[in-house]
Amino acid sequence: MESETLSSNFNIEKMENIKNIKEIESLFGKVEEIYFTNYKPERNELLKSSILNLIQLINDNLQISNSLSKEEISFLYSVKSFALDKFPEYSKESEESATKSVKKYNNLYKFKLFKIVKIKSIHCR
């Protein structure tokens, strides 16, 4: 299964108000790489560490959400949900982030894309 990239699902260049967008994109890529290709015993610890770092960057941005557009907020919640979905343990926060993403940016195309990526992630487990 080929992993998804943020730039293939979102127009990263339009996310100009998000701090550290390149670092978020890089960490997301690292999470995807570990999730899809690393099957060593330390995989879960690497995955948790990378996801927690990514979530911290996202939460830092969400704290200043008054300067972000609805699309940027939706993007952050989507990435948060995607990352938490790959967490070794169940995370209710993943579902909550997915719901917030759809509510903040109610665009049918993005919703369909979001569901496709979620389904791909679930089938890989």
C-alpha positions as a LaTeX table, in Angstrom:
\begin{tabular}{lrrr}
\hline
Residue & $x$ (\AA) & $y$ (\AA) & $z$ (\AA) \\
\hline
Met1 & 0.00 & 0.00 & 0.00 \\
Glu2 & 1.34 & 3.38 & $-0.96$ \\
Ser3 & 1.21 & 5.98 & 1.78 \\
Glu4 & $-0.61$ & 9.26 & 1.35 \\
Thr5 & 1.25 & 12.55 & 1.40 \\
Leu6 & $-0.11$ & 15.83 & 2.65 \\
Ser7 & 0.68 & 17.65 & $-0.58$ \\
Ser8 & $-1.20$ & 15.04 & $-2.61$ \\
Asn9 & $-4.33$ & 15.60 & $-0.50$ \\
Phe10 & $-4.11$ & 19.30 & 0.39 \\
Asn11 & $-2.80$ & 22.45 & $-1.24$ \\
Ile12 & 0.04 & 23.06 & 1.22 \\
Glu13 & 1.07 & 26.31 & $-0.49$ \\
Lys14 & $-2.26$ & 27.89 & 0.52 \\
Met15 & $-1.61$ & 27.13 & 4.20 \\
Glu16 & 0.35 & 30.33 & 4.70 \\
Asn17 & $-0.81$ & 31.12 & 8.27 \\
Ile18 & 0.21 & 27.75 & 9.72 \\
Lys19 & 3.50 & 27.93 & 11.60 \\
Asn20 & 6.05 & 25.20 & 10.75 \\
Ile21 & 3.99 & 23.80 & 7.87 \\
Lys22 & 7.08 & 22.17 & 6.32 \\
Glu23 & 7.94 & 20.52 & 9.64 \\
Ile24 & 4.34 & 19.28 & 9.97 \\
Glu25 & 4.55 & 17.86 & 6.44 \\
Ser26 & 7.91 & 16.23 & 7.20 \\
Leu27 & 6.73 & 14.68 & 10.48 \\
Phe28 & 3.57 & 13.41 & 8.81 \\
Gly29 & 5.75 & 11.75 & 6.16 \\
Lys30 & 7.85 & 10.18 & 8.91 \\
Val31 & 4.73 & 8.82 & 10.66 \\
Glu32 & 3.50 & 7.36 & 7.36 \\
Glu33 & 6.91 & 5.83 & 6.63 \\
Ile34 & 7.17 & 4.19 & 10.05 \\
Tyr35 & 3.56 & 2.99 & 9.88 \\
Phe36 & 3.81 & 1.43 & 6.42 \\
Thr37 & 7.42 & 0.18 & 6.31 \\
Asn38 & 8.89 & $-0.36$ & 9.76 \\
Tyr39 & 8.07 & $-3.72$ & 11.31 \\
Lys40 & 10.90 & $-3.84$ & 13.84 \\
Pro41 & 10.20 & $-4.38$ & 17.57 \\
Glu42 & 10.79 & $-0.68$ & 18.36 \\
Arg43 & 8.22 & 0.39 & 15.75 \\
Asn44 & 5.48 & 1.33 & 18.22 \\
Glu45 & 7.81 & 3.52 & 20.29 \\
Leu46 & 9.09 & 5.31 & 17.16 \\
Leu47 & 5.52 & 5.74 & 15.94 \\
Lys48 & 4.27 & 7.13 & 19.27 \\
Ser49 & 7.19 & 9.55 & 19.52 \\
Ser50 & 6.72 & 10.87 & 15.98 \\
Ile51 & 2.94 & 11.19 & 16.38 \\
Leu52 & 3.27 & 13.04 & 19.70 \\
Asn53 & 5.76 & 15.49 & 18.13 \\
Leu54 & 3.38 & 16.07 & 15.21 \\
Ile55 & 0.38 & 16.53 & 17.52 \\
Gln56 & 2.33 & 19.08 & 19.58 \\
Leu57 & 3.02 & 21.18 & 16.45 \\
Ile58 & $-0.62$ & 20.94 & 15.41 \\
Asn59 & $-1.91$ & 21.87 & 18.87 \\
Asp60 & 0.46 & 24.87 & 18.96 \\
Asn61 & $-1.15$ & 26.10 & 15.75 \\
Leu62 & $-4.70$ & 25.40 & 16.94 \\
Gln63 & $-4.09$ & 27.58 & 20.00 \\
Ile64 & $-3.78$ & 30.57 & 17.67 \\
Ser65 & $-6.73$ & 29.51 & 15.53 \\
Asn66 & $-8.14$ & 33.06 & 15.40 \\
Ser67 & $-5.48$ & 33.87 & 12.78 \\
Leu68 & $-6.20$ & 30.75 & 10.70 \\
Ser69 & $-8.75$ & 30.28 & 7.93 \\
Lys70 & $-11.43$ & 27.59 & 8.13 \\
Glu71 & $-9.51$ & 25.57 & 5.53 \\
Glu72 & $-6.32$ & 25.77 & 7.60 \\
Ile73 & $-8.12$ & 24.70 & 10.77 \\
Ser74 & $-9.75$ & 21.85 & 8.88 \\
Phe75 & $-6.36$ & 20.84 & 7.50 \\
Leu76 & $-4.83$ & 20.75 & 11.00 \\
Tyr77 & $-7.68$ & 18.64 & 12.39 \\
Ser78 & $-7.46$ & 16.30 & 9.39 \\
Val79 & $-3.73$ & 15.78 & 9.83 \\
Lys80 & $-4.25$ & 15.28 & 13.55 \\
Ser81 & $-6.90$ & 12.66 & 12.87 \\
Phe82 & $-4.76$ & 10.88 & 10.24 \\
Ala83 & $-1.80$ & 10.76 & 12.64 \\
Leu84 & $-3.82$ & 9.60 & 15.64 \\
Asp85 & $-5.44$ & 6.94 & 13.49 \\
Lys86 & $-1.99$ & 5.38 & 13.15 \\
Phe87 & $-1.40$ & 5.41 & 16.91 \\
Pro88 & $-0.82$ & 1.86 & 18.19 \\
Glu89 & $-3.69$ & 2.23 & 20.66 \\
Tyr90 & $-7.25$ & 3.45 & 20.06 \\
Ser91 & $-7.65$ & 7.20 & 20.30 \\
Lys92 & $-11.06$ & 8.85 & 20.67 \\
Glu93 & $-9.32$ & 12.13 & 19.90 \\
Ser94 & $-8.80$ & 10.87 & 16.34 \\
Glu95 & $-12.55$ & 10.60 & 15.79 \\
Glu96 & $-13.15$ & 13.98 & 17.42 \\
Ser97 & $-10.53$ & 15.61 & 15.18 \\
Ala98 & $-12.10$ & 14.07 & 12.09 \\
Thr99 & $-15.50$ & 15.44 & 13.08 \\
Lys100 & $-14.08$ & 18.91 & 13.77 \\
Ser101 & $-12.30$ & 18.88 & 10.43 \\
Val102 & $-15.50$ & 18.20 & 8.53 \\
Lys103 & $-17.50$ & 20.73 & 10.58 \\
Lys104 & $-14.93$ & 23.49 & 10.10 \\
Tyr105 & $-14.61$ & 23.07 & 6.38 \\
Asn106 & $-17.76$ & 21.54 & 5.00 \\
Asn107 & $-16.57$ & 20.70 & 1.50 \\
Leu108 & $-17.93$ & 17.48 & $-0.01$ \\
Tyr109 & $-14.80$ & 16.78 & $-2.06$ \\
Lys110 & $-12.52$ & 17.10 & 0.98 \\
Phe111 & $-14.92$ & 14.93 & 2.99 \\
Lys112 & $-14.85$ & 12.19 & 0.35 \\
Leu113 & $-11.06$ & 12.42 & 0.13 \\
Phe114 & $-10.82$ & 12.27 & 3.91 \\
Lys115 & $-13.01$ & 9.15 & 4.05 \\
Ile116 & $-10.94$ & 7.45 & 1.32 \\
Val117 & $-7.69$ & 8.06 & 3.20 \\
Lys118 & $-9.27$ & 6.86 & 6.48 \\
Ile119 & $-10.50$ & 3.68 & 4.80 \\
Lys120 & $-7.05$ & 3.04 & 3.30 \\
Ser121 & $-5.50$ & 3.45 & 6.75 \\
Ile122 & $-7.95$ & 1.04 & 8.36 \\
His123 & $-7.39$ & $-1.65$ & 5.74 \\
Cys124 & $-3.65$ & $-1.62$ & 6.43 \\
Arg125 & $-4.03$ & $-2.69$ & 10.05 \\
\hline
\end{tabular}
